[in-house]
Amino acid sequence: MNPISNEQLLDALEWRYATKLFDANKKIPAAVWQTLERALVLTPTSYGLQPYKFIVMTDSEKRAELLAHSWNQKQVVQCSHYVVFTARTKMTESDVDRWIQKLSEVRKVPVESLNVYRGMMLGDVVHGSRGKIAHEWATRQAYIALGNLMTSAALLGVDACPMEGIVPPEYDRVLNLVTSGYATVVACALGYRAENDKYAAIPKARFEVSELVQKI
């Protein structure tokens, strides 16, 4: 691994902002987008379970339909790529077993050797306390992915805007998610800022590190 410098990281984070106007004619190159999709998949999650799916909206008509359920925020249709983050509505034994099978294949170990780990997951996110709030738990995992995507995009010079101003039940209806076991939680518009987006020049306002970071 070749780490980037402290300055490069902070420059990217200072450069990014919640883009309000995208250049509709400027598209994210395929290779860059593939990298961002891989970054999404590499997001860390509790137990590694990845209780979510990311829907990349390639259908312009569907995007236009979602606009009406997004407080008419034009980023939905102007951006290069629009991603809808969905989270599991509940966790099942089959979800855990599917993950155990994947771990067995990747790590080249017998499925039986993962029985203790399997039991731990079942006792927590399926039958345990977090199983009772599975969608809330899965939603938190999806937000980790959202943050990872936006940081990764900034490091690649791609603009992004997180979109919470949406109506999730209507998104679920448009995207045929109602009986899928997944539900919309948030979205993200990505692309390249328009030259006339006035928000790009507004200074970034944050509290001081000393106010937000406590050392004990």
C-alpha positions in Angstrom: 0.0 0.0 0.0 1.2 3.5 -0.8 -0.5 5.9 1.7 -1.6 9.3 0.5 -0.2 12.3 2.4 -2.0 14.0 5.3 -2.4 17.1 3.0 -3.9 15.1 0.2 -6.6 13.6 2.5 -7.5 16.9 4.0 -7.4 18.7 0.7 -10.0 16.2 -0.7 -12.2 16.6 2.4 -12.0 20.4 2.2 -12.8 20.4 -1.5 -15.9 18.3 -1.2 -19.3 19.8 -0.4 -23.0 18.8 -0.8 -23.2 19.6 -4.5 -26.5 21.3 -5.4 -26.0 21.8 -9.2 -24.4 19.1 -11.3 -23.1 19.4 -14.9 -25.6 17.1 -16.6 -23.2 16.8 -19.6 -20.3 15.5 -17.6 -20.3 11.8 -16.8 -18.2 9.8 -14.4 -15.8 7.6 -16.5 -16.6 3.9 -16.4 -13.3 2.9 -14.7 -13.9 5.5 -12.0 -17.4 4.4 -11.3 -16.3 0.7 -11.1 -13.8 1.8 -8.5 -16.5 3.6 -6.5 -18.8 0.5 -6.7 -15.9 -1.6 -5.3 -15.4 1.0 -2.6 -19.0 0.5 -1.6 -18.6 -3.2 -1.4 -15.5 -2.8 0.7 -17.4 -0.9 3.4 -16.9 -2.5 6.8 -20.1 -3.8 8.5 -21.0 -5.5 11.7 -20.0 -9.2 11.5 -19.3 -8.4 7.8 -23.0 -9.2 7.0 -23.5 -6.4 4.6 -27.3 -6.1 5.3 -28.0 -3.8 2.4 -28.1 -3.3 -1.4 -27.1 -0.3 -3.5 -29.4 0.5 -6.5 -27.6 2.5 -9.2 -30.3 4.3 -11.2 -29.5 3.9 -14.9 -33.1 4.3 -16.1 -33.7 8.0 -16.8 -37.5 7.6 -16.7 -37.3 6.0 -13.2 -35.1 8.8 -12.1 -37.6 11.4 -13.3 -40.3 9.5 -11.4 -38.2 9.6 -8.2 -37.8 13.3 -8.6 -41.4 13.8 -7.5 -40.6 12.0 -4.3 -37.3 13.8 -3.6 -38.7 17.3 -2.7 -38.0 18.1 -6.4 -34.3 18.3 -5.8 -32.8 18.5 -9.3 -29.6 16.5 -8.4 -31.7 13.4 -8.8 -31.9 13.9 -12.6 -28.9 16.1 -13.2 -26.1 14.0 -11.7 -24.1 11.4 -13.5 -24.9 8.6 -11.2 -27.7 8.3 -8.6 -27.5 5.6 -5.9 -30.3 4.5 -3.7 -29.2 2.8 -0.4 -31.5 0.1 0.8 -31.3 -1.9 4.1 -32.7 -5.2 5.1 -36.1 -5.0 6.8 -35.3 -8.1 8.9 -32.4 -10.6 9.3 -33.0 -14.3 8.8 -31.0 -17.5 9.4 -30.6 -17.8 5.6 -28.9 -14.4 5.5 -26.4 -15.6 8.1 -25.9 -19.0 6.4 -25.3 -17.3 3.1 -22.6 -15.2 4.7 -21.1 -18.2 6.5 -20.9 -20.0 3.1 -19.1 -17.0 1.5 -16.6 -16.9 4.4 -16.0 -20.6 4.0 -15.2 -20.2 0.3 -13.0 -17.2 0.6 -11.0 -18.3 3.7 -10.9 -22.0 2.5 -12.1 -23.4 5.8 -14.9 -25.9 6.5 -18.4 -24.5 7.1 -18.4 -26.4 10.4 -15.4 -24.5 11.7 -17.6 -21.4 11.6 -20.4 -22.8 13.7 -19.5 -20.7 16.8 -19.4 -17.5 14.8 -22.7 -18.5 13.1 -24.3 -19.0 16.5 -23.1 -15.7 17.7 -24.7 -13.9 14.8 -27.9 -15.8 15.1 -28.1 -15.0 18.8 -27.6 -11.3 18.1 -29.0 -10.0 14.8 -31.7 -12.7 14.1 -33.0 -14.0 17.5 -31.4 -11.5 19.8 -32.0 -7.8 20.8 -30.7 -6.4 17.5 -32.9 -8.9 15.6 -35.8 -6.9 17.1 -34.5 -3.7 15.5 -33.0 -5.3 12.5 -34.0 -2.6 10.0 -32.6 0.2 12.3 -29.4 -1.8 12.7 -29.1 -2.4 9.0 -29.8 1.3 8.3 -26.8 2.2 10.4 -24.6 -0.1 8.3 -26.0 1.6 5.2 -24.9 5.0 6.5 -21.4 3.7 7.0 -21.4 2.8 3.3 -22.7 6.3 2.4 -19.9 8.0 4.3 -17.4 5.6 2.7 -18.7 6.4 -0.8 -18.6 10.2 -0.3 -15.0 10.1 1.0 -13.9 7.7 -1.8 -15.6 10.0 -4.4 -13.8 13.1 -3.0 -10.4 11.3 -3.2 -11.1 10.6 -6.9 -12.3 14.2 -7.6 -15.9 13.2 -7.9 -18.6 15.4 -6.4 -21.4 14.0 -4.3 -24.6 15.0 -2.4 -26.2 12.8 0.3 -30.0 12.9 -0.2 -32.1 12.4 2.9 -34.9 14.7 1.5 -36.7 11.8 -0.1 -39.9 9.8 0.7 -38.7 6.2 1.3 -42.1 4.5 1.0 -42.6 6.1 -2.5 -39.1 5.1 -3.5 -39.9 1.5 -2.4 -43.0 1.6 -4.6 -41.3 2.9 -7.7 -38.3 0.5 -7.3 -40.5 -2.5 -6.5 -39.0 -3.0 -3.1 -42.2 -3.4 -1.0 -42.0 -7.2 -0.8 -38.2 -7.5 -1.5 -37.0 -7.6 2.1 -35.2 -4.3 1.6 -36.3 -0.7 2.2 -35.0 2.6 1.1 -33.1 4.6 3.7 -31.1 7.3 1.9 -29.7 8.2 -1.5 -26.6 9.9 -3.0 -26.1 11.9 -6.2 -22.7 11.8 -7.8 -21.0 13.5 -10.7 -19.3 16.8 -11.3 -20.3 20.2 -10.1 -21.7 22.8 -12.5 -19.6 26.0 -12.8 -22.5 28.1 -11.6 -23.1 26.2 -8.4 -22.7 29.0 -5.9 -22.4 26.6 -3.0 -19.0 25.4 -4.2 -17.4 28.7 -3.2 -19.0 29.0 0.2 -16.4 28.5 3.0 -16.7 25.2 4.9 -17.9 25.9 8.5 -17.0 23.5 11.2 -16.5 23.7 15.0 -12.9 23.5 16.1 -11.4 20.0 16.6 -11.0 20.8 20.3 -14.8 21.3 20.6 -15.7 18.0 18.9 -12.9 15.7 19.8 -12.6 14.8 23.5 -9.5 13.1 24.9 -9.9 11.2 28.2 
